[in-house]
Amino acid sequence: MKRLLTALLLLAALAIAQPAHARARLPIRGADVSSLAKSEAHGGVYRDARGRRGDALRILSQAGLNYIRLKVWVNPADGYNTKTQVLDLARRVKAQGMKLLVDFHYSDTWADPGKQFKPAAWEALPFDQLRQAVYDHTYEVLDALRRQGTTADMVQVGNEINGGLLWPDGSNSTWPNTARLLNAGYDAVKKVSGSTKVVLHLANGGDNGLYRWWFDNAAAHGIRYDVIGLSYYSFWHGTLEAFQANINDVATRYGKPVVVVETAYPFTTADDDGWENIIVSPEPYPGYQATPQGQAAMLAKVADIVRQVPDGLGLGLFTWEATWTGVEGNGWDPADPSSGNGWENQALFGYDERALPALPVLGRG
């Protein structure tokens, strides 16, 4: 008994000695699964680490994930990533006890720092009508979610909007227009649910100059938001040290919570669908191999950096397209059914369909 008591006291002492960031579990331990509906329609299969086939969302939830991110396009060529799929997936997300982040691209296709194309149906709209279209589209999707009992917990008004949105009208070469469009989205979110948090999302998470310039201008032009979202891919967006310096700075400078809404890392250099992978280096970031263990280690490192953000302002992270495996027909281009997927080596499921070690690492947060 004495030895048992001594051991318990030692364990307690070790727990106290750990830094706070090593003990705290992140509030958000998430995954973007925007391609899941199309994957399943084309025969995609998901298994847990023991090889048991199951619902991908349930596998994620059982691993400890508590948040799912879904993108919304307006009228994509393949009919996926629309309100229909978001509503269907939201029911499944909430049934697993997870929360929901809805990511509005305000486009028929990918929106990112290099392209912010208007939806075809909005191309000829005068600016005031374009602003109203942003409001109406945002409200329509979110209100439908609310009415089915799956209210969004967080919403991105725009995706990787380094240069604004809905070009050319919303380019931040004209900040007042950028502000009016973003605030239209914000107002629609809050009209549906005052408790839903609005995220403004930039890429290049290691670029502090970009973030200061952007959010200083946001403040100067009265852009409203609740949370700062970042993309951080270590093979593109600077060193881990630069990322940590930036995320700490923007949280304290603007007094807002921060969340990494996109990150990922490869678990292999091999290809699974005959379409060249985007990241093919055996060591995309120094010290982290493109292996299952390297993927897990990188996600753990990013999580730890978020955990250390001052004043508890680091909310968590989402790994991007965790279920985008190499399923024929589930390619990157909604207008080209023959296109493949250059990202399957960064999913959280391996080429044997099984959950990878990074999944429980992310779930432990």
C-alpha positions as CSV (number, residue, x, y, z in Angstrom):
1,M,0.0,0.0,0.0
2,K,2.8,2.4,0.9
3,R,4.5,1.8,-2.5
4,L,1.2,2.3,-4.3
5,L,0.7,5.6,-2.5
6,T,4.2,6.7,-3.3
7,A,3.7,5.9,-6.9
8,L,0.4,7.9,-7.0
9,L,2.1,10.9,-5.4
10,L,4.9,10.7,-7.9
11,L,2.5,10.6,-10.8
12,A,0.7,13.6,-9.4
13,A,3.9,15.5,-9.0
14,L,4.9,14.8,-12.6
15,A,1.5,16.1,-13.8
16,I,1.9,19.3,-11.8
17,A,5.4,19.7,-13.2
18,Q,4.2,19.5,-16.8
19,P,3.8,22.9,-18.5
20,A,0.1,23.9,-18.8
21,H,0.3,23.6,-22.6
22,A,1.3,20.0,-22.3
23,R,-1.8,19.1,-20.3
24,A,-4.5,21.2,-21.9
25,R,-6.7,19.5,-24.6
26,L,-7.5,21.8,-27.4
27,P,-11.1,22.9,-27.7
28,I,-11.1,22.2,-31.4
29,R,-9.7,18.9,-32.8
30,G,-11.1,18.9,-36.3
31,A,-11.0,17.7,-39.8
32,D,-12.2,19.1,-43.1
33,V,-14.1,16.3,-44.9
34,S,-15.7,18.3,-47.7
35,S,-15.0,15.6,-50.3
36,L,-16.6,12.8,-48.2
37,A,-20.1,12.8,-49.9
38,K,-18.6,12.4,-53.3
39,S,-16.1,9.8,-52.1
40,E,-18.9,7.7,-50.7
41,A,-21.0,8.1,-53.9
42,H,-18.1,6.7,-55.8
43,G,-17.4,3.8,-53.6
44,G,-15.0,5.2,-51.0
45,V,-14.5,2.9,-48.0
46,Y,-13.1,3.8,-44.5
47,R,-11.8,1.5,-41.8
48,D,-10.6,2.0,-38.3
49,A,-7.0,1.1,-37.3
50,R,-8.0,-2.5,-36.8
51,G,-9.5,-2.8,-40.3
52,R,-13.1,-2.7,-39.4
53,R,-15.2,-0.9,-42.0
54,G,-17.4,1.9,-40.8
55,D,-18.8,5.4,-41.2
56,A,-15.9,7.8,-41.6
57,L,-17.4,10.4,-39.3
58,R,-17.9,7.8,-36.6
59,I,-14.3,6.7,-37.0
60,L,-13.1,10.3,-36.6
61,S,-15.4,10.9,-33.6
62,Q,-14.2,7.7,-31.8
63,A,-10.6,8.8,-32.3
64,G,-11.4,12.0,-30.3
65,L,-12.2,14.5,-33.1
66,N,-15.0,16.9,-32.1
67,Y,-15.3,19.3,-35.1
68,I,-16.0,18.9,-38.8
69,R,-15.4,21.5,-41.5
70,L,-17.5,21.5,-44.7
71,K,-17.1,23.9,-47.7
72,V,-19.9,25.4,-49.7
73,W,-19.8,26.2,-53.4
74,V,-22.7,28.0,-55.1
75,N,-23.4,26.0,-58.3
76,P,-20.4,23.7,-59.0
77,A,-20.3,21.6,-62.2
78,D,-20.4,18.3,-60.4
79,G,-23.2,19.2,-58.0
80,Y,-21.2,18.5,-54.9
81,N,-20.3,20.8,-52.0
82,T,-23.7,22.5,-52.2
83,K,-26.3,23.1,-49.6
84,T,-27.7,19.6,-50.3
85,Q,-24.5,17.8,-49.2
86,V,-23.9,20.1,-46.3
87,L,-27.3,19.5,-44.9
88,D,-26.9,15.7,-45.2
89,L,-23.5,15.7,-43.7
90,A,-24.4,18.1,-40.9
91,R,-27.0,15.6,-39.7
92,R,-24.4,12.9,-39.5
93,V,-21.9,15.3,-37.9
94,K,-24.3,16.3,-35.1
95,A,-25.4,12.7,-34.6
96,Q,-21.8,11.9,-33.7
97,G,-21.8,14.7,-31.1
98,M,-19.4,16.8,-33.1
99,K,-19.6,20.5,-33.9
100,L,-19.8,22.1,-37.4
101,L,-17.7,24.7,-39.2
102,V,-19.2,25.9,-42.5
103,D,-16.7,27.3,-45.0
104,F,-18.3,29.6,-47.7
105,H,-16.1,30.0,-50.8
106,Y,-18.6,32.3,-52.6
107,S,-17.7,30.6,-55.9
108,D,-18.6,27.7,-58.1
109,T,-15.1,26.2,-57.6
110,W,-12.0,26.6,-55.5
111,A,-11.4,30.0,-53.8
112,D,-7.9,30.6,-52.5
113,P,-5.2,33.4,-52.6
114,G,-4.7,32.9,-56.3
115,K,-8.3,32.9,-57.4
116,Q,-11.6,34.3,-56.0
117,F,-13.9,33.7,-59.0
118,K,-17.5,34.9,-58.8
119,P,-20.2,32.3,-59.2
120,A,-21.5,32.3,-62.7
121,A,-25.0,33.4,-61.6
122,W,-23.5,36.5,-59.9
123,E,-21.1,37.6,-62.6
124,A,-23.2,40.5,-64.0
125,L,-24.7,41.7,-60.7
126,P,-24.1,45.4,-59.8
127,F,-22.2,45.7,-56.5
128,D,-25.2,46.3,-54.3
129,Q,-26.9,43.2,-55.7
130,L,-23.7,41.3,-55.3
131,R,-23.6,42.2,-51.6
132,Q,-27.2,41.1,-51.3
133,A,-26.4,37.8,-53.0
134,V,-23.7,37.2,-50.4
135,Y,-26.2,37.8,-47.6
136,D,-28.9,35.7,-49.2
137,H,-26.7,32.7,-50.0
138,T,-25.2,32.7,-46.5
139,Y,-28.5,33.1,-44.8
140,E,-30.2,30.4,-47.0
141,V,-27.6,27.7,-46.2
142,L,-27.3,28.5,-42.5
143,D,-31.1,28.9,-41.9
144,A,-31.7,25.5,-43.6
145,L,-29.1,24.0,-41.2
146,R,-30.8,25.7,-38.2
147,R,-34.3,24.5,-39.3
148,Q,-33.2,20.9,-39.4
149,G,-31.6,21.2,-35.9
150,T,-28.0,21.3,-37.0
151,T,-27.1,25.0,-36.5
152,A,-23.5,25.8,-37.5
153,D,-21.2,26.5,-34.6
154,M,-18.6,28.4,-36.7
155,V,-18.8,30.0,-40.1
156,Q,-16.1,31.2,-42.5
157,V,-17.1,34.2,-44.5
158,G,-14.7,33.5,-47.4
159,N,-11.9,31.1,-47.9
160,E,-8.2,32.1,-47.8
161,I,-9.1,35.7,-48.6
162,N,-5.6,37.2,-48.6
163,G,-6.6,39.3,-51.6
164,G,-10.2,39.7,-50.8
165,L,-13.1,37.8,-52.4
166,L,-15.5,37.9,-55.4
167,W,-12.9,39.5,-57.7
168,P,-12.7,42.2,-58.9
169,D,-15.5,43.8,-56.9
170,G,-14.3,42.5,-53.5
171,S,-10.6,42.7,-54.1
172,N,-8.9,44.4,-51.2
173,S,-7.4,46.8,-53.5
174,T,-10.7,48.5,-52.7
175,W,-11.1,47.8,-49.0
176,P,-14.5,49.5,-48.5
177,N,-16.0,47.0,-51.0
178,T,-14.2,44.1,-49.3
179,A,-15.6,45.3,-46.0
180,R,-19.2,45.6,-47.3
181,L,-19.2,42.1,-48.7
182,L,-17.6,40.5,-45.6
183,N,-20.0,42.4,-43.3
184,A,-22.9,41.2,-45.4
185,G,-21.8,37.6,-44.7
186,Y,-21.3,38.4,-41.0
187,D,-24.8,39.9,-40.7
188,A,-26.4,36.9,-42.3
189,V,-24.6,34.5,-39.9
190,K,-25.7,36.5,-36.9
191,K,-29.3,36.8,-38.2
192,V,-29.6,33.0,-38.2
193,S,-27.7,32.5,-34.9
194,G,-26.2,35.1,-32.7
195,S,-24.0,32.4,-31.0
196,T,-22.4,31.2,-34.2
197,K,-18.8,32.5,-34.4
198,V,-17.6,34.2,-37.6
199,V,-14.1,33.3,-38.9
200,L,-12.0,35.4,-41.3
201,H,-9.5,33.1,-42.9
202,L,-6.1,33.8,-44.6
203,A,-3.5,31.4,-45.9
204,N,0.3,31.7,-45.4
205,G,0.2,31.2,-41.7
206,G,3.8,32.0,-41.2
207,D,3.7,35.4,-42.8
208,N,3.3,38.0,-40.0
209,G,3.5,41.0,-42.4
210,L,0.5,39.7,-44.3
211,Y,-1.6,39.2,-41.2
212,R,-0.7,42.5,-39.7
213,W,-1.5,44.4,-43.0
214,W,-4.7,42.5,-43.5
215,F,-6.2,42.7,-40.0
216,D,-5.0,46.3,-39.5
217,N,-7.0,47.2,-42.6
218,A,-9.9,45.1,-41.4
219,A,-10.0,47.2,-38.2
220,A,-9.7,50.4,-40.1
221,H,-12.6,49.5,-42.3
222,G,-14.9,48.2,-39.7
223,I,-14.9,44.5,-40.8
224,R,-16.7,42.4,-38.2
225,Y,-15.6,38.9,-37.1
226,D,-15.1,36.8,-34.0
227,V,-12.1,34.4,-34.8
228,I,-9.0,34.6,-36.9
229,G,-8.5,31.5,-39.1
230,L,-5.2,30.5,-40.6
231,S,-3.9,28.0,-43.1
232,Y,-0.6,26.6,-42.2
233,Y,1.1,24.0,-44.4
234,S,4.7,23.6,-43.2
235,F,5.9,22.7,-46.7
236,W,4.6,26.0,-48.1
237,H,4.0,28.6,-45.4
238,G,7.3,29.1,-43.7
239,T,9.0,27.5,-40.7
240,L,7.3,26.3,-37.6
241,E,9.0,29.1,-35.7
242,A,7.6,31.7,-38.1
243,F,4.1,30.2,-37.7
244,Q,4.3,30.2,-33.9
245,A,5.5,33.8,-33.9
246,N,2.7,34.9,-36.2
247,I,-0.2,33.0,-34.5
248,N,1.0,34.3,-31.1
249,D,1.2,37.9,-32.4
250,V,-2.1,38.1,-34.1
251,A,-4.0,36.6,-31.2
252,T,-2.5,39.2,-28.8
253,R,-2.4,42.1,-31.2
254,Y,-6.1,41.8,-32.1
255,G,-7.4,40.1,-29.0
256,K,-9.2,37.4,-31.0
257,P,-9.1,33.6,-30.7
258,V,-7.2,31.9,-33.4
259,V,-7.8,28.5,-35.1
260,V,-5.8,26.7,-37.8
261,V,-8.6,25.8,-40.2
262,E,-6.3,24.0,-42.7
263,T,-3.1,22.0,-42.1
264,A,-1.9,18.6,-43.4
265,Y,1.2,16.5,-44.0
266,P,1.9,13.5,-46.2
267,F,2.2,9.9,-44.8
268,T,3.9,8.6,-48.0
269,T,5.4,9.7,-51.3
270,A,3.6,6.9,-53.1
271,D,0.6,7.6,-55.5
272,D,-2.7,5.8,-55.2
273,D,-4.8,7.0,-58.1
274,G,-2.5,7.6,-61.1
275,W,-2.7,11.4,-60.6
276,E,0.6,13.0,-59.5
277,N,0.6,14.0,-55.9
278,I,1.1,17.7,-55.0
279,I,3.7,16.9,-52.3
280,V,6.2,14.2,-53.3
281,S,9.3,14.9,-51.2
282,P,10.4,12.2,-48.8
283,E,11.0,15.0,-46.2
284,P,8.7,17.9,-47.0
285,Y,9.8,19.7,-43.8
286,P,13.2,19.2,-42.2
287,G,13.1,16.5,-39.6
288,Y,9.6,15.2,-40.6
289,Q,9.6,12.3,-43.0
290,A,6.7,11.6,-45.3
291,T,5.7,8.5,-43.3
292,P,2.8,7.7,-41.0
293,Q,5.0,8.6,-38.0
294,G,6.1,11.8,-39.7
295,Q,2.6,12.9,-40.4
296,A,1.5,12.2,-36.8
297,A,4.5,14.1,-35.5
298,M,3.8,17.2,-37.6
299,L,0.2,17.4,-36.6
300,A,1.2,17.0,-33.0
301,K,3.7,19.8,-33.4
302,V,1.2,22.2,-35.0
303,A,-1.3,21.3,-32.2
304,D,1.3,22.1,-29.5
305,I,2.0,25.5,-31.1
306,V,-1.7,26.3,-31.1
307,R,-1.9,25.1,-27.5
308,Q,0.8,27.6,-26.4
309,V,-0.9,30.7,-27.8
310,P,-1.0,33.2,-25.0
311,D,-4.1,33.8,-22.8
312,G,-5.8,30.6,-24.0
313,L,-6.6,32.1,-27.4
314,G,-5.5,29.1,-29.4
315,L,-8.7,27.2,-30.2
316,G,-7.3,24.2,-32.2
317,L,-6.8,22.9,-35.7
318,F,-8.4,21.1,-38.6
319,T,-6.5,18.8,-40.9
320,W,-7.6,19.4,-44.4
321,E,-9.5,16.9,-46.5
322,A,-8.9,14.0,-44.0
323,T,-11.1,11.6,-46.0
324,W,-10.0,12.6,-49.6
325,T,-8.6,9.2,-50.5
326,G,-7.8,8.0,-54.0
327,V,-11.3,7.1,-55.2
328,E,-11.8,7.1,-58.9
329,G,-14.2,9.9,-59.9
330,N,-13.5,12.0,-56.8
331,G,-11.0,14.3,-58.4
332,W,-10.1,17.9,-57.7
333,D,-11.8,19.5,-60.7
334,P,-15.6,19.6,-60.4
335,A,-15.8,20.3,-64.2
336,D,-13.6,17.3,-65.2
337,P,-14.7,13.8,-64.1
338,S,-11.4,12.3,-65.3
339,S,-9.3,14.5,-62.9
340,G,-7.6,12.7,-60.1
341,N,-6.7,13.7,-56.5
342,G,-3.2,15.0,-55.7
343,W,-3.9,15.0,-52.0
344,E,-4.6,11.3,-51.1
345,N,-1.2,11.0,-49.5
346,Q,-2.2,13.6,-46.9
347,A,-5.5,12.0,-45.9
348,L,-5.9,10.5,-42.4
349,F,-6.7,7.1,-44.0
350,G,-4.0,5.0,-45.7
351,Y,-4.1,3.3,-49.1
352,D,-5.4,0.2,-47.3
353,E,-8.4,2.3,-46.2
354,R,-7.4,2.1,-42.5
355,A,-7.1,5.1,-40.1
356,L,-3.5,6.3,-39.7
357,P,-1.6,7.0,-36.5
358,A,-2.1,10.7,-37.0
359,L,-5.8,10.3,-36.3
360,P,-5.7,9.5,-32.6
361,V,-2.9,12.0,-32.2
362,L,-5.1,14.7,-33.5
363,G,-8.0,13.4,-31.5
364,R,-6.0,13.6,-28.2
365,G,-5.3,17.3,-29.1
